[in-house]
Amino acid sequence: MNSRTHTKLVHEGKYAAEVEIEIIDSENGWSPYITVDTSIKLDRVRESLQSGDVIAARKYARKVYELSTVAIRPHL
């Protein structure tokens, strides 16, 4: 098995976070997959962002962003 790191962007509401994950490539021809621990890590970041707890999200994420609208297209 080979593994590689990947930066996953998790977006919830007005927040987004960059999370480093490990992707495992199977030698048997199966699709790449992530471990259960990585899945739990992504879930914790997502839950933290949903509740607005940026400090908790930062424990697992490399960077956390607060998003804002810069332009709105008028309705025609």
Residue, then its C-alpha position, 0 to 999 in steps of 0.5 A: m500500500n502506498s499513501r500520500t497526503h492531500t489537503k482537503l477543504v471543508h466548508e460549513g456555513k461562513y467557515a472553511a478549513e484546510v485539513e491535511i489527510e492521508i489517502i491510501d492507494s491500494e495495490n489491488g486496484w481498489s479506489p483510493y481511500i482514507t482511514v477511519d481516523t481521518s474520517i473522524k478528523l474530518d467529521r470533528v472539523r465539520e462539526s466544529l465549523q457548524s457550531g462556530d467553534v473555530i478554536a476546536a476546528r484549528k486543533y485539526a485543521r492547518k488553516v481556518y478561514e472566515l468567508s464573506t460575500v464580496a458581490i451580489r448579482p442583482h436579480l433580473 
